C-alpha cells in the first residue's frame, strides 16, 4: 500500500470501498506481472530450442537436420 492509499484509509467512511479498490488494483498488477512472466518464459523457451537445434545441426547430428 502506497502513501496515497494509506492517507485515504485514514478518512472515516471509506474503509470498505477503499479496501476493495486497493485489492482490485493489486490483483490487476499481479495478473499483468504473471502474463509478462509467462510471455518471457515462452520467448526464452523458443530461443533455447532454436539454439539447441542450430547447435545440433552444426555438430552434424542427422536428426537435427530434418527437424529444422
PDB file of N, CA, C and O in Angstrom:
ATOM      1  N   UNK A   1       0.860  -1.166   0.000  1.00  0.00           N
ATOM      2  CA  UNK A   1       0.000   0.000   0.000  1.00  0.00           C
ATOM      3  C   UNK A   1       0.902   1.223   0.000  1.00  0.00           C
ATOM      4  O   UNK A   1       1.835   1.347   0.794  1.00  0.00           O
ATOM      5  N   UNK A   2       0.585   2.118  -0.923  1.00  0.00           N
ATOM      6  CA  UNK A   2       1.370   3.335  -1.024  1.00  0.00           C
ATOM      7  C   UNK A   2       0.897   4.402  -0.055  1.00  0.00           C
ATOM      8  O   UNK A   2      -0.065   4.207   0.686  1.00  0.00           O
ATOM      9  N   UNK A   3       1.573   5.511  -0.071  1.00  0.00           N
ATOM     10  CA  UNK A   3       1.254   6.606   0.845  1.00  0.00           C
ATOM     11  C   UNK A   3      -0.147   7.173   0.589  1.00  0.00           C
ATOM     12  O   UNK A   3      -0.868   7.494   1.534  1.00  0.00           O
ATOM     13  N   UNK A   4      -0.532   7.296  -0.691  1.00  0.00           N
ATOM     14  CA  UNK A   4      -1.866   7.816  -1.009  1.00  0.00           C
ATOM     15  C   UNK A   4      -2.954   6.914  -0.440  1.00  0.00           C
ATOM     16  O   UNK A   4      -3.913   7.384   0.171  1.00  0.00           O
ATOM     17  N   UNK A   5      -2.786   5.603  -0.654  1.00  0.00           N
ATOM     18  CA  UNK A   5      -3.784   4.654  -0.162  1.00  0.00           C
ATOM     19  C   UNK A   5      -3.862   4.693   1.357  1.00  0.00           C
ATOM     20  O   UNK A   5      -4.946   4.607   1.935  1.00  0.00           O
ATOM     21  N   UNK A   6      -2.713   4.821   1.994  1.00  0.00           N
ATOM     22  CA  UNK A   6      -2.695   4.881   3.454  1.00  0.00           C
ATOM     23  C   UNK A   6      -3.420   6.133   3.945  1.00  0.00           C
ATOM     24  O   UNK A   6      -4.200   6.075   4.896  1.00  0.00           O
ATOM     25  N   UNK A   7      -3.156   7.262   3.293  1.00  0.00           N
ATOM     26  CA  UNK A   7      -3.801   8.515   3.695  1.00  0.00           C
ATOM     27  C   UNK A   7      -5.312   8.427   3.499  1.00  0.00           C
ATOM     28  O   UNK A   7      -6.078   8.895   4.342  1.00  0.00           O
ATOM     29  N   UNK A   8      -5.743   7.826   2.385  1.00  0.00           N
ATOM     30  CA  UNK A   8      -7.176   7.673   2.148  1.00  0.00           C
ATOM     31  C   UNK A   8      -7.811   6.730   3.156  1.00  0.00           C
ATOM     32  O   UNK A   8      -8.970   6.905   3.532  1.00  0.00           O
ATOM     33  N   UNK A   9      -7.059   5.739   3.591  1.00  0.00           N
ATOM     34  CA  UNK A   9      -7.620   4.771   4.532  1.00  0.00           C
ATOM     35  C   UNK A   9      -7.878   5.400   5.895  1.00  0.00           C
ATOM     36  O   UNK A   9      -8.667   4.873   6.679  1.00  0.00           O
ATOM     37  N   UNK A  10      -7.227   6.512   6.184  1.00  0.00           N
ATOM     38  CA  UNK A  10      -7.434   7.188   7.459  1.00  0.00           C
ATOM     39  C   UNK A  10      -8.745   7.969   7.496  1.00  0.00           C
ATOM     40  O   UNK A  10      -9.251   8.284   8.573  1.00  0.00           O
ATOM     41  N   UNK A  11      -9.297   8.284   6.317  1.00  0.00           N
ATOM     42  CA  UNK A  11     -10.547   9.038   6.240  1.00  0.00           C
ATOM     43  C   UNK A  11     -11.692   8.110   6.642  1.00  0.00           C
ATOM     44  O   UNK A  11     -11.855   7.045   6.047  1.00  0.00           O
ATOM     45  N   UNK A  12     -12.484   8.496   7.638  1.00  0.00           N
ATOM     46  CA  UNK A  12     -13.581   7.622   8.062  1.00  0.00           C
ATOM     47  C   UNK A  12     -14.651   7.489   6.977  1.00  0.00           C
ATOM     48  O   UNK A  12     -14.935   8.447   6.258  1.00  0.00           O
ATOM     49  N   UNK A  13     -15.232   6.314   6.865  1.00  0.00           N
ATOM     50  CA  UNK A  13     -16.303   6.081   5.912  1.00  0.00           C
ATOM     51  C   UNK A  13     -15.851   5.514   4.584  1.00  0.00           C
ATOM     52  O   UNK A  13     -16.693   5.088   3.793  1.00  0.00           O
ATOM     53  N   UNK A  14     -14.578   5.492   4.308  1.00  0.00           N
ATOM     54  CA  UNK A  14     -14.063   4.992   3.036  1.00  0.00           C
ATOM     55  C   UNK A  14     -13.558   3.561   3.123  1.00  0.00           C
ATOM     56  O   UNK A  14     -13.161   2.992   2.107  1.00  0.00           O
ATOM     57  N   UNK A  15     -13.561   2.984   4.275  1.00  0.00           N
ATOM     58  CA  UNK A  15     -12.850   1.730   4.511  1.00  0.00           C
ATOM     59  C   UNK A  15     -13.228   0.602   3.548  1.00  0.00           C
ATOM     60  O   UNK A  15     -12.348   0.016   2.919  1.00  0.00           O
ATOM     61  N   UNK A  16     -14.505   0.292   3.425  1.00  0.00           N
ATOM     62  CA  UNK A  16     -14.923  -0.840   2.595  1.00  0.00           C
ATOM     63  C   UNK A  16     -14.616  -0.645   1.130  1.00  0.00           C
ATOM     64  O   UNK A  16     -14.012  -1.510   0.495  1.00  0.00           O
ATOM     65  N   UNK A  17     -15.025   0.481   0.592  1.00  0.00           N
ATOM     66  CA  UNK A  17     -14.818   0.757  -0.828  1.00  0.00           C
ATOM     67  C   UNK A  17     -13.335   0.884  -1.147  1.00  0.00           C
ATOM     68  O   UNK A  17     -12.870   0.403  -2.180  1.00  0.00           O
ATOM     69  N   UNK A  18     -12.607   1.528  -0.265  1.00  0.00           N
ATOM     70  CA  UNK A  18     -11.176   1.714  -0.492  1.00  0.00           C
ATOM     71  C   UNK A  18     -10.441   0.383  -0.457  1.00  0.00           C
ATOM     72  O   UNK A  18      -9.576   0.121  -1.293  1.00  0.00           O
ATOM     73  N   UNK A  19     -10.781  -0.438   0.494  1.00  0.00           N
ATOM     74  CA  UNK A  19     -10.127  -1.744   0.596  1.00  0.00           C
ATOM     75  C   UNK A  19     -10.392  -2.571  -0.653  1.00  0.00           C
ATOM     76  O   UNK A  19      -9.495  -3.249  -1.155  1.00  0.00           O
ATOM     77  N   UNK A  20     -11.614  -2.516  -1.153  1.00  0.00           N
ATOM     78  CA  UNK A  20     -11.958  -3.256  -2.365  1.00  0.00           C
ATOM     79  C   UNK A  20     -11.190  -2.698  -3.566  1.00  0.00           C
ATOM     80  O   UNK A  20     -10.696  -3.457  -4.399  1.00  0.00           O
ATOM     81  N   UNK A  21     -11.094  -1.388  -3.649  1.00  0.00           N
ATOM     82  CA  UNK A  21     -10.382  -0.748  -4.754  1.00  0.00           C
ATOM     83  C   UNK A  21      -8.895  -1.114  -4.728  1.00  0.00           C
ATOM     84  O   UNK A  21      -8.308  -1.419  -5.766  1.00  0.00           O
ATOM     85  N   UNK A  22      -8.300  -1.082  -3.554  1.00  0.00           N
ATOM     86  CA  UNK A  22      -6.883  -1.418  -3.418  1.00  0.00           C
ATOM     87  C   UNK A  22      -6.651  -2.879  -3.770  1.00  0.00           C
ATOM     88  O   UNK A  22      -5.691  -3.207  -4.467  1.00  0.00           O
ATOM     89  N   UNK A  23      -7.520  -3.753  -3.293  1.00  0.00           N
ATOM     90  CA  UNK A  23      -7.375  -5.179  -3.567  1.00  0.00           C
ATOM     91  C   UNK A  23      -7.500  -5.457  -5.066  1.00  0.00           C
ATOM     92  O   UNK A  23      -6.743  -6.258  -5.614  1.00  0.00           O
ATOM     93  N   UNK A  24      -8.446  -4.801  -5.723  1.00  0.00           N
ATOM     94  CA  UNK A  24      -8.635  -4.989  -7.155  1.00  0.00           C
ATOM     95  C   UNK A  24      -7.404  -4.510  -7.930  1.00  0.00           C
ATOM     96  O   UNK A  24      -6.974  -5.168  -8.878  1.00  0.00           O
ATOM     97  N   UNK A  25      -6.844  -3.383  -7.537  1.00  0.00           N
ATOM     98  CA  UNK A  25      -5.648  -2.862  -8.207  1.00  0.00           C
ATOM     99  C   UNK A  25      -4.470  -3.819  -8.029  1.00  0.00           C
ATOM    100  O   UNK A  25      -3.700  -4.037  -8.965  1.00  0.00           O
ATOM    101  N   UNK A  26      -4.328  -4.387  -6.840  1.00  0.00           N
ATOM    102  CA  UNK A  26      -3.242  -5.334  -6.593  1.00  0.00           C
ATOM    103  C   UNK A  26      -3.425  -6.607  -7.408  1.00  0.00           C
ATOM    104  O   UNK A  26      -2.450  -7.170  -7.905  1.00  0.00           O
ATOM    105  N   UNK A  27      -4.663  -7.065  -7.549  1.00  0.00           N
ATOM    106  CA  UNK A  27      -4.931  -8.254  -8.352  1.00  0.00           C
ATOM    107  C   UNK A  27      -4.602  -8.002  -9.818  1.00  0.00           C
ATOM    108  O   UNK A  27      -4.032  -8.866 -10.486  1.00  0.00           O
ATOM    109  N   UNK A  28      -4.957  -6.826 -10.319  1.00  0.00           N
ATOM    110  CA  UNK A  28      -4.656  -6.492 -11.705  1.00  0.00           C
ATOM    111  C   UNK A  28      -3.151  -6.435 -11.942  1.00  0.00           C
ATOM    112  O   UNK A  28      -2.664  -6.902 -12.972  1.00  0.00           O
ATOM    113  N   UNK A  29      -2.414  -5.863 -10.988  1.00  0.00           N
ATOM    114  CA  UNK A  29      -0.958  -5.814 -11.106  1.00  0.00           C
ATOM    115  C   UNK A  29      -0.375  -7.221 -11.115  1.00  0.00           C
ATOM    116  O   UNK A  29       0.527  -7.517 -11.900  1.00  0.00           O
ATOM    117  N   UNK A  30      -0.884  -8.084 -10.251  1.00  0.00           N
ATOM    118  CA  UNK A  30      -0.383  -9.457 -10.172  1.00  0.00           C
ATOM    119  C   UNK A  30      -0.677 -10.215 -11.466  1.00  0.00           C
ATOM    120  O   UNK A  30       0.170 -10.968 -11.947  1.00  0.00           O
ATOM    121  N   UNK A  31      -1.866 -10.023 -12.032  1.00  0.00           N
ATOM    122  CA  UNK A  31      -2.215 -10.688 -13.285  1.00  0.00           C
ATOM    123  C   UNK A  31      -1.330 -10.196 -14.426  1.00  0.00           C
ATOM    124  O   UNK A  31      -0.867 -10.991 -15.243  1.00  0.00           O
ATOM    125  N   UNK A  32      -1.098  -8.898 -14.480  1.00  0.00           N
ATOM    126  CA  UNK A  32      -0.249  -8.329 -15.530  1.00  0.00           C
ATOM    127  C   UNK A  32       1.173  -8.869 -15.421  1.00  0.00           C
ATOM    128  O   UNK A  32       1.795  -9.217 -16.425  1.00  0.00           O
ATOM    129  N   UNK A  33       1.682  -8.934 -14.187  1.00  0.00           N
ATOM    130  CA  UNK A  33       3.031  -9.450 -13.971  1.00  0.00           C
ATOM    131  C   UNK A  33       3.115 -10.926 -14.355  1.00  0.00           C
ATOM    132  O   UNK A  33       4.105 -11.358 -14.945  1.00  0.00           O
ATOM    133  N   UNK A  34       2.085 -11.698 -14.024  1.00  0.00           N
ATOM    134  CA  UNK A  34       2.070 -13.122 -14.368  1.00  0.00           C
ATOM    135  C   UNK A  34       2.064 -13.315 -15.881  1.00  0.00           C
ATOM    136  O   UNK A  34       2.751 -14.199 -16.393  1.00  0.00           O
ATOM    137  N   UNK A  35       1.296 -12.497 -16.605  1.00  0.00           N
ATOM    138  CA  UNK A  35       1.262 -12.589 -18.064  1.00  0.00           C
ATOM    139  C   UNK A  35       2.623 -12.245 -18.660  1.00  0.00           C
ATOM    140  O   UNK A  35       3.088 -12.910 -19.585  1.00  0.00           O
ATOM    141  N   UNK A  36       3.260 -11.203 -18.125  1.00  0.00           N
ATOM    142  CA  UNK A  36       4.571 -10.802 -18.632  1.00  0.00           C
ATOM    143  C   UNK A  36       5.601 -11.902 -18.394  1.00  0.00           C
ATOM    144  O   UNK A  36       6.421 -12.191 -19.265  1.00  0.00           O
ATOM    145  N   UNK A  37       5.556 -12.510 -17.215  1.00  0.00           N
ATOM    146  CA  UNK A  37       6.497 -13.578 -16.904  1.00  0.00           C
ATOM    147  C   UNK A  37       6.263 -14.789 -17.797  1.00  0.00           C
ATOM    148  O   UNK A  37       7.219 -15.417 -18.252  1.00  0.00           O
ATOM    149  N   UNK A  38       4.999 -15.123 -18.054  1.00  0.00           N
ATOM    150  CA  UNK A  38       4.683 -16.256 -18.921  1.00  0.00           C
ATOM    151  C   UNK A  38       5.178 -15.995 -20.342  1.00  0.00           C
ATOM    152  O   UNK A  38       5.725 -16.892 -20.984  1.00  0.00           O
ATOM    153  N   UNK A  39       4.990 -14.783 -20.830  1.00  0.00           N
ATOM    154  CA  UNK A  39       5.457 -14.431 -22.171  1.00  0.00           C
ATOM    155  C   UNK A  39       6.981 -14.497 -22.242  1.00  0.00           C
ATOM    156  O   UNK A  39       7.539 -14.957 -23.238  1.00  0.00           O
ATOM    157  N   UNK A  40       7.645 -14.043 -21.201  1.00  0.00           N
ATOM    158  CA  UNK A  40       9.111 -14.086 -21.169  1.00  0.00           C
ATOM    159  C   UNK A  40       9.607 -15.531 -21.143  1.00  0.00           C
ATOM    160  O   UNK A  40      10.561 -15.873 -21.841  1.00  0.00           O
ATOM    161  N   UNK A  41       8.961 -16.377 -20.339  1.00  0.00           N
ATOM    162  CA  UNK A  41       9.352 -17.789 -20.285  1.00  0.00           C
ATOM    163  C   UNK A  41       9.176 -18.463 -21.641  1.00  0.00           C
ATOM    164  O   UNK A  41      10.030 -19.240 -22.068  1.00  0.00           O
ATOM    165  N   UNK A  42       8.071 -18.167 -22.314  1.00  0.00           N
ATOM    166  CA  UNK A  42       7.811 -18.764 -23.623  1.00  0.00           C
ATOM    167  C   UNK A  42       8.847 -18.294 -24.643  1.00  0.00           C
ATOM    168  O   UNK A  42       9.332 -19.094 -25.443  1.00  0.00           O
ATOM    169  N   UNK A  43       9.187 -17.021 -24.626  1.00  0.00           N
ATOM    170  CA  UNK A  43      10.204 -16.499 -25.543  1.00  0.00           C
ATOM    171  C   UNK A  43      11.559 -17.145 -25.259  1.00  0.00           C
ATOM    172  O   UNK A  43      12.285 -17.497 -26.189  1.00  0.00           O
ATOM    173  N   UNK A  44      11.902 -17.302 -23.985  1.00  0.00           N
ATOM    174  CA  UNK A  44      13.159 -17.957 -23.618  1.00  0.00           C
ATOM    175  C   UNK A  44      13.174 -19.409 -24.083  1.00  0.00           C
ATOM    176  O   UNK A  44      14.185 -19.901 -24.583  1.00  0.00           O
ATOM    177  N   UNK A  45      12.040 -20.090 -23.911  1.00  0.00           N
ATOM    178  CA  UNK A  45      11.950 -21.491 -24.316  1.00  0.00           C
ATOM    179  C   UNK A  45      12.156 -21.626 -25.823  1.00  0.00           C
ATOM    180  O   UNK A  45      12.894 -22.501 -26.275  1.00  0.00           O
ATOM    181  N   UNK A  46      11.504 -20.759 -26.599  1.00  0.00           N
ATOM    182  CA  UNK A  46      11.643 -20.805 -28.056  1.00  0.00           C
ATOM    183  C   UNK A  46      13.076 -20.499 -28.479  1.00  0.00           C
ATOM    184  O   UNK A  46      13.624 -21.157 -29.363  1.00  0.00           O
ATOM    185  N   UNK A  47      13.678 -19.493 -27.842  1.00  0.00           N
ATOM    186  CA  UNK A  47      15.056 -19.125 -28.182  1.00  0.00           C
ATOM    187  C   UNK A  47      16.015 -20.272 -27.875  1.00  0.00           C
ATOM    188  O   UNK A  47      16.903 -20.578 -28.670  1.00  0.00           O
ATOM    189  N   UNK A  48      15.827 -20.901 -26.716  1.00  0.00           N
ATOM    190  CA  UNK A  48      16.691 -22.016 -26.338  1.00  0.00           C
ATOM    191  C   UNK A  48      16.505 -23.214 -27.258  1.00  0.00           C
ATOM    192  O   UNK A  48      17.480 -23.884 -27.600  1.00  0.00           O
ATOM    193  N   UNK A  49      15.270 -23.496 -27.663  1.00  0.00           N
ATOM    194  CA  UNK A  49      15.009 -24.618 -28.567  1.00  0.00           C
ATOM    195  C   UNK A  49      15.671 -24.375 -29.922  1.00  0.00           C
ATOM    196  O   UNK A  49      16.253 -25.287 -30.510  1.00  0.00           O
ATOM    197  N   UNK A  50      15.577 -23.142 -30.412  1.00  0.00           N
ATOM    198  CA  UNK A  50      16.197 -22.809 -31.696  1.00  0.00           C
ATOM    199  C   UNK A  50      17.716 -22.937 -31.605  1.00  0.00           C
ATOM    200  O   UNK A  50      18.350 -23.486 -32.506  1.00  0.00           O
ATOM    201  N   UNK A  51      18.290 -22.436 -30.533  1.00  0.00           N
ATOM    202  CA  UNK A  51      19.742 -22.530 -30.350  1.00  0.00           C
ATOM    203  C   UNK A  51      20.169 -23.991 -30.255  1.00  0.00           C
ATOM    204  O   UNK A  51      21.220 -24.369 -30.774  1.00  0.00           O
ATOM    205  N   UNK A  52      19.366 -24.803 -29.600  1.00  0.00           N
ATOM    206  CA  UNK A  52      19.687 -26.225 -29.459  1.00  0.00           C
ATOM    207  C   UNK A  52      19.670 -26.909 -30.829  1.00  0.00           C
ATOM    208  O   UNK A  52      20.574 -27.681 -31.150  1.00  0.00           O
ATOM    209  N   UNK A  53      18.643 -26.626 -31.633  1.00  0.00           N
ATOM    210  CA  UNK A  53      18.575 -27.215 -32.977  1.00  0.00           C
ATOM    211  C   UNK A  53      19.770 -26.780 -33.823  1.00  0.00           C
ATOM    212  O   UNK A  53      20.363 -27.591 -34.534  1.00  0.00           O
ATOM    213  N   UNK A  54      20.118 -25.500 -33.742  1.00  0.00           N
ATOM    214  CA  UNK A  54      21.253 -24.999 -34.519  1.00  0.00           C
ATOM    215  C   UNK A  54      22.559 -25.638 -34.066  1.00  0.00           C
ATOM    216  O   UNK A  54      23.413 -25.965 -34.890  1.00  0.00           O
ATOM    217  N   UNK A  55      22.713 -25.815 -32.762  1.00  0.00           N
ATOM    218  CA  UNK A  55      23.919 -26.439 -32.233  1.00  0.00           C
ATOM    219  C   UNK A  55      24.022 -27.889 -32.710  1.00  0.00           C
ATOM    220  O   UNK A  55      25.099 -28.340 -33.102  1.00  0.00           O
ATOM    221  N   UNK A  56      22.913 -28.614 -32.677  1.00  0.00           N
ATOM    222  CA  UNK A  56      22.924 -29.995 -33.151  1.00  0.00           C
ATOM    223  C   UNK A  56      23.246 -30.059 -34.639  1.00  0.00           C
ATOM    224  O   UNK A  56      23.968 -30.954 -35.080  1.00  0.00           O
ATOM    225  N   UNK A  57      22.717 -29.118 -35.412  1.00  0.00           N
ATOM    226  CA  UNK A  57      22.974 -29.098 -36.850  1.00  0.00           C
ATOM    227  C   UNK A  57      24.453 -28.829 -37.131  1.00  0.00           C
ATOM    228  O   UNK A  57      25.034 -29.435 -38.031  1.00  0.00           O
ATOM    229  N   UNK A  58      25.058 -27.928 -36.368  1.00  0.00           N
ATOM    230  CA  UNK A  58      26.486 -27.637 -36.559  1.00  0.00           C
ATOM    231  C   UNK A  58      27.344 -28.848 -36.224  1.00  0.00           C
ATOM    232  O   UNK A  58      28.386 -29.072 -36.841  1.00  0.00           O
ATOM    233  N   UNK A  59      26.900 -29.624 -35.245  1.00  0.00           N
ATOM    234  CA  UNK A  59      27.677 -30.784 -34.820  1.00  0.00           C
ATOM    235  C   UNK A  59      27.473 -31.981 -35.741  1.00  0.00           C
ATOM    236  O   UNK A  59      28.114 -33.017 -35.563  1.00  0.00           O
ATOM    237  N   UNK A  60      26.589 -31.848 -36.718  1.00  0.00           N
ATOM    238  CA  UNK A  60      26.401 -32.911 -37.684  1.00  0.00           C
ATOM    239  C   UNK A  60      25.409 -33.972 -37.254  1.00  0.00           C
ATOM    240  O   UNK A  60      25.450 -35.087 -37.774  1.00  0.00           O
ATOM    241  N   UNK A  61      24.533 -33.669 -36.339  1.00  0.00           N
ATOM    242  CA  UNK A  61      23.527 -34.628 -35.899  1.00  0.00           C
ATOM    243  C   UNK A  61      22.489 -34.788 -37.006  1.00  0.00           C
ATOM    244  O   UNK A  61      21.860 -33.809 -37.408  1.00  0.00           O
ATOM    245  N   UNK A  62      22.305 -36.002 -37.500  1.00  0.00           N
ATOM    246  CA  UNK A  62      21.383 -36.242 -38.609  1.00  0.00           C
ATOM    247  C   UNK A  62      19.940 -35.936 -38.218  1.00  0.00           C
ATOM    248  O   UNK A  62      19.170 -35.451 -39.048  1.00  0.00           O
ATOM    249  N   UNK A  63      19.563 -36.208 -36.978  1.00  0.00           N
ATOM    250  CA  UNK A  63      18.189 -35.966 -36.544  1.00  0.00           C
ATOM    251  C   UNK A  63      17.847 -34.480 -36.577  1.00  0.00           C
ATOM    252  O   UNK A  63      16.712 -34.119 -36.888  1.00  0.00           O
ATOM    253  N   UNK A  64      18.792 -33.628 -36.268  1.00  0.00           N
ATOM    254  CA  UNK A  64      18.539 -32.190 -36.202  1.00  0.00           C
ATOM    255  C   UNK A  64      18.273 -31.615 -37.589  1.00  0.00           C
ATOM    256  O   UNK A  64      17.555 -30.624 -37.719  1.00  0.00           O
ATOM    257  N   UNK A  65      18.836 -32.219 -38.614  1.00  0.00           N
ATOM    258  CA  UNK A  65      18.672 -31.680 -39.966  1.00  0.00           C
ATOM    259  C   UNK A  65      17.232 -31.770 -40.449  1.00  0.00           C
ATOM    260  O   UNK A  65      16.735 -30.828 -41.066  1.00  0.00           O
ATOM    261  N   UNK A  66      16.562 -32.865 -40.188  1.00  0.00           N
ATOM    262  CA  UNK A  66      15.187 -32.992 -40.687  1.00  0.00           C
ATOM    263  C   UNK A  66      14.176 -32.354 -39.756  1.00  0.00           C
ATOM    264  O   UNK A  66      13.031 -32.155 -40.161  1.00  0.00           O
ATOM    265  N   UNK A  67      14.545 -32.023 -38.523  1.00  0.00           N
ATOM    266  CA  UNK A  67      13.626 -31.367 -37.590  1.00  0.00           C
ATOM    267  C   UNK A  67      13.489 -29.885 -37.898  1.00  0.00           C
ATOM    268  O   UNK A  67      12.426 -29.309 -37.667  1.00  0.00           O
ATOM    269  N   UNK A  68      14.528 -29.257 -38.409  1.00  0.00           N
ATOM    270  CA  UNK A  68      14.548 -27.803 -38.606  1.00  0.00           C
ATOM    271  C   UNK A  68      13.545 -27.336 -39.611  1.00  0.00           C
ATOM    272  O   UNK A  68      13.450 -26.138 -39.877  1.00  0.00           O
TER     273      UNK A  68
END
